[in-house]
Amino acid sequence: MSESPESAIARRHFVNDPRRIVPEALAGFERANRTLVRWNREPSFIVRADDDRPDQVGVLSGGGSGHEPLHTGFVGRGMLDAAVPGGIFASPTALQVEAATTAIDRGLGVVHIVKNYTGDVMNFGMAAEMAASEVEAVLVDDDVATESEDGPGRRGTAAVIAVEKICGAAAARGASLAQVAELGRRTAAGARSMAVALHAPTHPGQARASFDLGEGEIELGVGIHGERGVGRRQHAPAAELAEALLAPVASALGLASGDRVLVIVNGLGSTHGLELSVMFGEAARLLDARGVEVERALVGPYVTALDMAGCSLTLVRLDDELAELWDAPVRTPALTW
Amino acid sequence: MSESPESAIARRHFVNDPRRIVPEALAGFERANRTLVRWNREPSFIVRADDDRPDQVGVLSGGGSGHEPLHTGFVGRGMLDAAVPGGIFASPTALQVEAATTAIDRGLGVVHIVKNYTGDVMNFGMAAEMAASEVEAVLVDDDVATESEDGPGRRGTAAVIAVEKICGAAAARGASLAQVAELGRRTAAGARSMAVALHAPTHPGQARASFDLGEGEIELGVGIHGERGVGRRQHAPAAELAEALLAPVASALGLASGDRVLVIVNGLGSTHGLELSVMFGEAARLLDARGVEVERALVGPYVTALDMAGCSLTLVRLDDELAELWDAPVRTPALTW
């Protein structure tokens, strides 16, 4: 039986009722990681299973589902105290965020790490007003593809991993609410990203991809929900694509010889580890040529866009304090050292 | 510009010269993980960067590339001392295996963990004869889809993760060559797997998938190189597919109420974490119904088949000793606790 054109791009998924995929996945995730996390079913959020921090600032993040392991996979010792998942590509409700904030507050306040999307900003903001807790919000807005847009500003993407790791490490060391928030803001201010899609994602239970790319076309500056980017171009060798991602990021950060960075090469869903390693090698080579020091690296699918093929490149400026917090021990389902 | 039928299934990859993807990926992998691993370029193998085990048995594995993070991602303290990568889906040479064996031998011998493929078995066997080291081979042959075939026997798939983890932990505790090999063989003997493909993989640099599935068709019993399985069937909800994977595995192991298992739900490449969590939840529910105790779990893309969509289910019988070795500390690029 040969494929019809219609079935040729059909994606099949492991799903029962597509409307139930998020709660079913959360139940499976909790059970697979039960020494690390617990799922609060109603309202829905993931918390640490072993939360033994009486005297620490709480660190909370969240956002739409479909980006796993972000954010639920980063709940645990040394990173997030809780994560609030919305529906697929949909913001969590203020009620969810407020309940999670209350659950993790030990009287020292809670930092909200919020990716810059209208719904997330609004619902985390409402939750901060509703909650009895003292809350400091850290906004993550790293995507240079949306730099010049009017309106909501740059989107938040993979830099959120660095902000969550550094805030979590600071909180674990007993930093105050203001200190944790300041470290998060400093990390976000020194972080920029750029993504490229080689193939569009497909929503679970749907057969057709969420956008079409023409023969040999790729989409530069794509968002983690498959939002249109800065433009389409012809596919090219990895070395060229790495330069297309790195140049605007390095420029936005004003990187110069001697600067130190964390490099995140993030898979957007269905791009293979071999390809991500090739892209990391190319990015490192380009940074070498600029005299920028690649001090730390993270390569893998950490902030996905369902099964989109593609990757994002994030550079995060490091200083001694940020590097030490990045290196601090962490134990979560998706990140451990 | 609308997609033509031909481009509709076109996959684009991050690659320069497809013939160079493996060495380029190894160079990037080494650089991203330089505190953990070192790449020996000629002959090609990955070794621990911090190899400080004067009095331990060496543990070595390897096989074709395209399955990353397997095996190179499992090199580090508490797991593999070295991994030998072949080309994409191609066995490493006997020369590579022999050189890696010699490099990690501390005079106490080396265990070879070999997935059951003709080329791997032959080349690891030749290397064992060539090497001055004392070598014990542990064969991993867990794929029940190939149970009844004449010829080379069951294929080796994701059970190799458990064998590598348990042998590595035993070696780190100072077990003898015979003891490490016995533990590996016991683990392999108690492990069976079954896979299903929802979409075929595409080789880097090629646009067309390596096999066609008809409209709504999936392939049960597929191998990790896209080998044909036990048959095609219509796509079905996750609960049904979990039963289709679990029933033959549980039957092959003769699992009964009260038995204890490690459950591995492994993504084959482009299947999203949400879907893997749903499948794990379904598998755990089916094991609950059989009275089998889900003692440990590992969910994620650990043994991939390039960008194939699909997953495999592996069950590994546990006893107190194997569970303790599974739990022992490990620090590698892909597995850390």
HADDOCK unambig.tbl for C-alpha pairs under 7 A between the chains (distance, minus, plus):
assign (segid A and resid 1 and name CA) (segid B and resid 214 and name CA) 5.91 0.50 0.50
assign (segid A and resid 2 and name CA) (segid B and resid 212 and name CA) 6.92 0.50 0.50
assign (segid A and resid 2 and name CA) (segid B and resid 214 and name CA) 5.99 0.50 0.50
assign (segid A and resid 3 and name CA) (segid B and resid 212 and name CA) 6.64 0.50 0.50
assign (segid A and resid 3 and name CA) (segid B and resid 213 and name CA) 6.68 0.50 0.50
assign (segid A and resid 3 and name CA) (segid B and resid 214 and name CA) 5.10 0.50 0.50
assign (segid A and resid 3 and name CA) (segid B and resid 215 and name CA) 6.50 0.50 0.50
assign (segid A and resid 5 and name CA) (segid B and resid 5 and name CA) 5.15 0.50 0.50
assign (segid A and resid 7 and name CA) (segid B and resid 215 and name CA) 5.15 0.50 0.50
assign (segid A and resid 8 and name CA) (segid B and resid 8 and name CA) 6.47 0.50 0.50
assign (segid A and resid 8 and name CA) (segid B and resid 9 and name CA) 5.79 0.50 0.50
assign (segid A and resid 9 and name CA) (segid B and resid 8 and name CA) 5.78 0.50 0.50
assign (segid A and resid 9 and name CA) (segid B and resid 9 and name CA) 5.54 0.50 0.50
assign (segid A and resid 12 and name CA) (segid B and resid 198 and name CA) 5.68 0.50 0.50
assign (segid A and resid 14 and name CA) (segid B and resid 237 and name CA) 6.77 0.50 0.50
assign (segid A and resid 14 and name CA) (segid B and resid 238 and name CA) 4.94 0.50 0.50
assign (segid A and resid 14 and name CA) (segid B and resid 275 and name CA) 5.17 0.50 0.50
assign (segid A and resid 14 and name CA) (segid B and resid 279 and name CA) 6.90 0.50 0.50
assign (segid A and resid 15 and name CA) (segid B and resid 237 and name CA) 5.71 0.50 0.50
assign (segid A and resid 15 and name CA) (segid B and resid 238 and name CA) 4.90 0.50 0.50
assign (segid A and resid 15 and name CA) (segid B and resid 275 and name CA) 6.43 0.50 0.50
assign (segid A and resid 15 and name CA) (segid B and resid 278 and name CA) 6.96 0.50 0.50
assign (segid A and resid 16 and name CA) (segid B and resid 237 and name CA) 4.67 0.50 0.50
assign (segid A and resid 16 and name CA) (segid B and resid 238 and name CA) 5.24 0.50 0.50
assign (segid A and resid 16 and name CA) (segid B and resid 239 and name CA) 6.75 0.50 0.50
assign (segid A and resid 24 and name CA) (segid B and resid 278 and name CA) 5.60 0.50 0.50
assign (segid A and resid 25 and name CA) (segid B and resid 274 and name CA) 5.34 0.50 0.50
assign (segid A and resid 25 and name CA) (segid B and resid 275 and name CA) 6.86 0.50 0.50
assign (segid A and resid 25 and name CA) (segid B and resid 277 and name CA) 4.72 0.50 0.50
assign (segid A and resid 25 and name CA) (segid B and resid 278 and name CA) 4.53 0.50 0.50
assign (segid A and resid 27 and name CA) (segid B and resid 281 and name CA) 6.62 0.50 0.50
assign (segid A and resid 28 and name CA) (segid B and resid 277 and name CA) 4.78 0.50 0.50
assign (segid A and resid 28 and name CA) (segid B and resid 278 and name CA) 5.67 0.50 0.50
assign (segid A and resid 28 and name CA) (segid B and resid 280 and name CA) 5.69 0.50 0.50
assign (segid A and resid 28 and name CA) (segid B and resid 281 and name CA) 4.05 0.50 0.50
assign (segid A and resid 29 and name CA) (segid B and resid 277 and name CA) 5.32 0.50 0.50
assign (segid A and resid 32 and name CA) (segid B and resid 297 and name CA) 5.35 0.50 0.50
assign (segid A and resid 32 and name CA) (segid B and resid 298 and name CA) 6.84 0.50 0.50
assign (segid A and resid 68 and name CA) (segid B and resid 273 and name CA) 6.02 0.50 0.50
assign (segid A and resid 68 and name CA) (segid B and resid 274 and name CA) 6.85 0.50 0.50
assign (segid A and resid 69 and name CA) (segid B and resid 273 and name CA) 6.94 0.50 0.50
assign (segid A and resid 198 and name CA) (segid B and resid 12 and name CA) 5.67 0.50 0.50
assign (segid A and resid 212 and name CA) (segid B and resid 3 and name CA) 6.67 0.50 0.50
assign (segid A and resid 213 and name CA) (segid B and resid 3 and name CA) 6.70 0.50 0.50
assign (segid A and resid 214 and name CA) (segid B and resid 1 and name CA) 5.92 0.50 0.50
assign (segid A and resid 214 and name CA) (segid B and resid 2 and name CA) 6.08 0.50 0.50
assign (segid A and resid 214 and name CA) (segid B and resid 3 and name CA) 5.12 0.50 0.50
assign (segid A and resid 215 and name CA) (segid B and resid 3 and name CA) 6.51 0.50 0.50
assign (segid A and resid 215 and name CA) (segid B and resid 7 and name CA) 5.18 0.50 0.50
assign (segid A and resid 237 and name CA) (segid B and resid 14 and name CA) 6.78 0.50 0.50
assign (segid A and resid 237 and name CA) (segid B and resid 15 and name CA) 5.72 0.50 0.50
assign (segid A and resid 237 and name CA) (segid B and resid 16 and name CA) 4.69 0.50 0.50
assign (segid A and resid 238 and name CA) (segid B and resid 14 and name CA) 4.95 0.50 0.50
assign (segid A and resid 238 and name CA) (segid B and resid 15 and name CA) 4.90 0.50 0.50
assign (segid A and resid 238 and name CA) (segid B and resid 16 and name CA) 5.26 0.50 0.50
assign (segid A and resid 239 and name CA) (segid B and resid 16 and name CA) 6.77 0.50 0.50
assign (segid A and resid 269 and name CA) (segid B and resid 270 and name CA) 6.43 0.50 0.50
assign (segid A and resid 269 and name CA) (segid B and resid 272 and name CA) 6.57 0.50 0.50
assign (segid A and resid 270 and name CA) (segid B and resid 269 and name CA) 6.44 0.50 0.50
assign (segid A and resid 270 and name CA) (segid B and resid 270 and name CA) 3.91 0.50 0.50
assign (segid A and resid 270 and name CA) (segid B and resid 271 and name CA) 6.91 0.50 0.50
assign (segid A and resid 270 and name CA) (segid B and resid 307 and name CA) 6.28 0.50 0.50
assign (segid A and resid 271 and name CA) (segid B and resid 270 and name CA) 6.89 0.50 0.50
assign (segid A and resid 271 and name CA) (segid B and resid 307 and name CA) 6.76 0.50 0.50
assign (segid A and resid 272 and name CA) (segid B and resid 269 and name CA) 6.59 0.50 0.50
assign (segid A and resid 272 and name CA) (segid B and resid 306 and name CA) 6.12 0.50 0.50
assign (segid A and resid 272 and name CA) (segid B and resid 307 and name CA) 6.05 0.50 0.50
assign (segid A and resid 273 and name CA) (segid B and resid 68 and name CA) 6.02 0.50 0.50
assign (segid A and resid 273 and name CA) (segid B and resid 69 and name CA) 6.94 0.50 0.50
assign (segid A and resid 274 and name CA) (segid B and resid 25 and name CA) 5.35 0.50 0.50
assign (segid A and resid 274 and name CA) (segid B and resid 68 and name CA) 6.85 0.50 0.50
assign (segid A and resid 275 and name CA) (segid B and resid 14 and name CA) 5.16 0.50 0.50
assign (segid A and resid 275 and name CA) (segid B and resid 15 and name CA) 6.42 0.50 0.50
assign (segid A and resid 275 and name CA) (segid B and resid 25 and name CA) 6.87 0.50 0.50
assign (segid A and resid 277 and name CA) (segid B and resid 25 and name CA) 4.73 0.50 0.50
assign (segid A and resid 277 and name CA) (segid B and resid 28 and name CA) 4.78 0.50 0.50
assign (segid A and resid 277 and name CA) (segid B and resid 29 and name CA) 5.31 0.50 0.50
assign (segid A and resid 278 and name CA) (segid B and resid 15 and name CA) 6.96 0.50 0.50
assign (segid A and resid 278 and name CA) (segid B and resid 24 and name CA) 5.60 0.50 0.50
assign (segid A and resid 278 and name CA) (segid B and resid 25 and name CA) 4.53 0.50 0.50
assign (segid A and resid 278 and name CA) (segid B and resid 28 and name CA) 5.67 0.50 0.50
assign (segid A and resid 279 and name CA) (segid B and resid 14 and name CA) 6.90 0.50 0.50
assign (segid A and resid 280 and name CA) (segid B and resid 28 and name CA) 5.67 0.50 0.50
assign (segid A and resid 281 and name CA) (segid B and resid 27 and name CA) 6.63 0.50 0.50
assign (segid A and resid 281 and name CA) (segid B and resid 28 and name CA) 4.05 0.50 0.50
assign (segid A and resid 297 and name CA) (segid B and resid 32 and name CA) 5.33 0.50 0.50
assign (segid A and resid 298 and name CA) (segid B and resid 32 and name CA) 6.84 0.50 0.50
assign (segid A and resid 306 and name CA) (segid B and resid 272 and name CA) 6.13 0.50 0.50
assign (segid A and resid 307 and name CA) (segid B and resid 270 and name CA) 6.28 0.50 0.50
assign (segid A and resid 307 and name CA) (segid B and resid 271 and name CA) 6.78 0.50 0.50
assign (segid A and resid 307 and name CA) (segid B and resid 272 and name CA) 6.06 0.50 0.50
assign (segid A and resid 336 and name CA) (segid B and resid 336 and name CA) 5.99 0.50 0.50
assign (segid A and resid 336 and name CA) (segid B and resid 337 and name CA) 6.55 0.50 0.50
assign (segid A and resid 337 and name CA) (segid B and resid 336 and name CA) 6.53 0.50 0.50
